[in-house]
Amino acid sequence: MEEAQDLTQDFFARLLEKNLLQVAEAERGRFRSFLLAALSNFLNNQWDRAHTLRRGAGCEFVSWDAQSAEERYQQEPFHEETPEKVFERRWALTVMEEALAAVREEYARAGKRELFESLEGCLSGGPAEGSYAELGARLSLSEGAVKVAAHRLRRRFAVTLRQVVVQTLGREEDIDEELRHLISTLA
């Protein structure tokens, strides 16, 4: 954990020291892609420095024939999660969480915290906790009123999500493409 914190601090220190943010150009791609590439290069360089051996020290030679190809492949870890995919998914979740927090706060300011908490699960599809009728009975609302409130919550979340995405992009022209990418990342 401490090593990760040190590497994070070193990365941002180097980013500021070398004034790398001046190199980022919106025309060349997304800012997060620039950050991902810069971080990846930084971590690769750090790993190389940490694992460099001088003149073969500590090396043990292993014959390629010692293990069959099948045995070598069985020892390799297998998963389709690349660091880039993990980063993209985490980025998408962060954007979604930020939008959700903004809507939650908006409902709380309007005195509708209980309504939001009851309908929050509706953002992912159907009713959150039970049917709309059950939610209505608990909230002293009709089933129709609950359906309308769920629809309004979904619509408000969509608008807020677009606003959060625009803030990360800086350009409104790319918002639909970015939203498609965000949704495909979470699918």
Secondary structure, DSSP 8 states (H G I E B T S, - for coil): -HHHHHHHHHHHHHHHHTTGGGT--GGGS-HHHHHHHHHHHHHHHHHHHHH--STTTT-----GGGS-HHHHHHHS---S--HHHHHHHHHHHHHHHHHHHHHHHHHHHTT-HHHHHHHGGGGGSS-SSS-HHHHHHHHT--HHHHHHHHHHHHHHHHHHHHHHHHHHHS-GGGHHHHHHHHHHHH-
